[in-house]
């Protein structure tokens, strides 16, 4: 904290011994130790109080944020519930099954069957292999 070395402490101790004398030095050392202990406890209490206040402010801010998020969640749940009810109230007769040319397709209703996937014919590759199979089962490389 103060960056005092051992040699400096010895010099301070010798000066205190000369000034105070051998009888009063132990009493003064005990008193100084008590004061240092009280000072350290006071500093620790102040640090703890500051940490509690900072933590309390952070918690209050987090509680406020949580309430805002809960309000937003409730709003989204209500809105999505209304949308689902709106989609389920639409009857299948009201939605045309085919799309006329020039119209945009309408989204499928929940629960309606999905159209079958379109199968495309497989196209054979026109690329020739590098080797040709001979009658005896061996392969002959075209490039050799």
Backbone torsions as a table, in degrees:
resi	resn	phi	psi	omega
1	UNK	NA	-53.8	179.7
2	UNK	-99.4	-6.8	179.6
3	UNK	59.1	55.0	177.8
4	UNK	-105.0	126.9	179.9
5	UNK	-84.3	172.6	-178.2
6	UNK	-63.9	-41.8	-179.2
7	UNK	-63.3	-36.2	177.8
8	UNK	-67.8	-37.9	176.9
9	UNK	-64.2	-38.7	178.8
10	UNK	-64.0	-42.3	178.8
11	UNK	-63.4	-44.3	178.9
12	UNK	-62.2	-41.9	178.3
13	UNK	-62.8	-43.0	178.6
14	UNK	-64.0	-41.5	178.4
15	UNK	-64.7	-42.1	178.7
16	UNK	-63.9	-38.0	179.1
17	UNK	-65.4	-41.0	-180.0
18	UNK	-69.8	-44.2	-176.3
19	UNK	-72.5	-46.2	-173.3
20	UNK	-89.1	-30.1	-177.6
21	UNK	91.5	162.1	-176.0
22	UNK	-70.0	-22.4	-178.0
23	UNK	-78.3	-42.2	-174.2
24	UNK	-89.0	-16.6	-176.3
25	UNK	-60.4	-46.3	178.0
26	UNK	-61.4	-38.0	179.2
27	UNK	-65.4	-44.4	179.5
28	UNK	-64.6	-39.4	179.1
29	UNK	-63.9	-42.7	177.9
30	UNK	-62.9	-45.9	-179.6
31	UNK	-62.4	-43.8	178.4
32	UNK	-63.7	-39.0	176.8
33	UNK	-62.5	-42.1	178.0
34	UNK	-62.4	-43.9	180.0
35	UNK	-62.9	-41.8	178.3
36	UNK	-62.7	-41.7	177.9
37	UNK	-62.2	-43.7	178.4
38	UNK	-64.5	-39.7	178.6
39	UNK	-63.3	-43.5	178.7
40	UNK	-64.0	-42.8	178.2
41	UNK	-62.6	-42.2	178.5
42	UNK	-61.0	-45.0	179.9
43	UNK	-63.7	-42.2	178.6
44	UNK	-63.6	-40.4	178.5
45	UNK	-63.9	-41.3	178.8
46	UNK	-63.7	-42.7	177.9
47	UNK	-61.1	-44.6	179.6
48	UNK	-63.3	-41.4	178.1
49	UNK	-62.5	-43.0	178.1
50	UNK	-64.0	-42.8	178.0
51	UNK	-61.3	-42.0	178.6
52	UNK	-62.1	-43.2	-180.0
53	UNK	-64.6	-44.5	178.7
54	UNK	-63.0	-44.0	180.0
55	UNK	-63.4	-41.2	179.7
56	UNK	-63.3	-42.8	177.9
57	UNK	-62.9	-42.3	178.2
58	UNK	-63.2	-42.2	179.1
59	UNK	-64.6	-40.1	178.8
60	UNK	-62.9	-41.1	178.7
61	UNK	-65.5	-40.7	178.6
62	UNK	-67.0	-37.7	177.0
63	UNK	-62.7	-42.7	178.9
64	UNK	-62.6	-43.4	178.7
65	UNK	-63.1	-41.0	178.5
66	UNK	-62.4	-41.3	178.0
67	UNK	-63.7	-40.6	177.8
68	UNK	-64.0	-42.4	178.8
69	UNK	-65.3	-40.0	177.5
70	UNK	-63.1	-40.1	177.2
71	UNK	-63.2	-42.5	178.1
72	UNK	-64.6	-40.4	179.0
73	UNK	-63.2	-44.2	178.6
74	UNK	-61.4	-41.6	178.9
75	UNK	-62.1	-44.0	179.3
76	UNK	-65.8	-39.9	178.4
77	UNK	-63.2	-43.5	179.5
78	UNK	-63.9	-43.8	-179.3
79	UNK	-65.5	-43.9	-179.9
80	UNK	-67.8	-34.6	176.5
81	UNK	-63.6	-40.7	177.5
82	UNK	-65.8	-39.0	178.1
83	UNK	-64.3	-43.5	179.6
84	UNK	-63.3	-43.4	178.4
85	UNK	-62.9	-37.5	178.8
86	UNK	-65.5	-38.8	179.1
87	UNK	-71.9	-37.1	-178.8
88	UNK	-73.9	-22.9	178.8
89	UNK	-77.5	-17.8	178.8
90	UNK	-73.7	127.8	-179.6
91	UNK	-85.9	151.3	179.3
92	UNK	-62.5	-26.1	179.9
93	UNK	-68.8	-25.9	-178.4
94	UNK	-76.5	-18.6	-178.7
95	UNK	-104.3	122.4	-179.6
96	UNK	-68.7	146.7	-178.4
97	UNK	-81.1	-30.6	-177.8
98	UNK	-110.4	154.2	178.8
99	UNK	-104.3	124.7	178.3
100	UNK	-76.2	157.2	-179.8
101	UNK	-63.9	136.0	180.0
102	UNK	92.8	-12.1	179.5
103	UNK	-92.7	155.5	173.9
104	UNK	-91.3	138.9	-179.3
105	UNK	-67.3	144.3	178.6
106	UNK	-90.8	149.7	-179.9
107	UNK	-66.9	149.0	-179.7
108	UNK	-72.3	145.0	178.6
109	UNK	-76.5	155.3	177.8
110	UNK	-64.9	134.0	178.7
111	UNK	91.7	-10.4	179.5
112	UNK	-79.0	148.3	-177.4
113	UNK	-67.7	145.5	179.2
114	UNK	-83.0	145.4	178.3
115	UNK	-68.2	150.2	179.9
116	UNK	-69.4	142.2	179.7
117	UNK	-67.1	146.5	-179.5
118	UNK	-81.5	126.7	178.4
119	UNK	-93.4	127.1	179.8
120	UNK	-99.9	142.6	179.3
121	UNK	-68.1	145.0	-179.2
122	UNK	-81.1	131.4	-178.7
123	UNK	-99.1	128.7	178.4
124	UNK	-76.8	146.8	-179.3
125	UNK	-74.8	140.2	177.9
126	UNK	-92.2	-0.3	-179.3
127	UNK	-76.1	133.9	-179.0
128	UNK	-86.8	148.5	178.9
129	UNK	-74.8	160.4	-177.9
130	UNK	-76.6	-21.2	-178.7
131	UNK	-128.0	151.2	178.4
132	UNK	-111.5	142.8	-179.7
133	UNK	-84.1	128.8	178.6
134	UNK	-87.4	170.8	-177.9
135	UNK	-63.7	-31.5	-177.5
136	UNK	-84.8	4.9	176.7
137	UNK	96.2	-9.6	178.5
138	UNK	-85.1	165.1	-179.2
139	UNK	-110.8	143.5	179.0
140	UNK	-115.8	128.3	179.1
141	UNK	-77.7	130.7	-178.3
142	UNK	-67.3	-29.9	-172.9
143	UNK	-85.9	-1.6	-179.2
144	UNK	-103.7	NA	NA
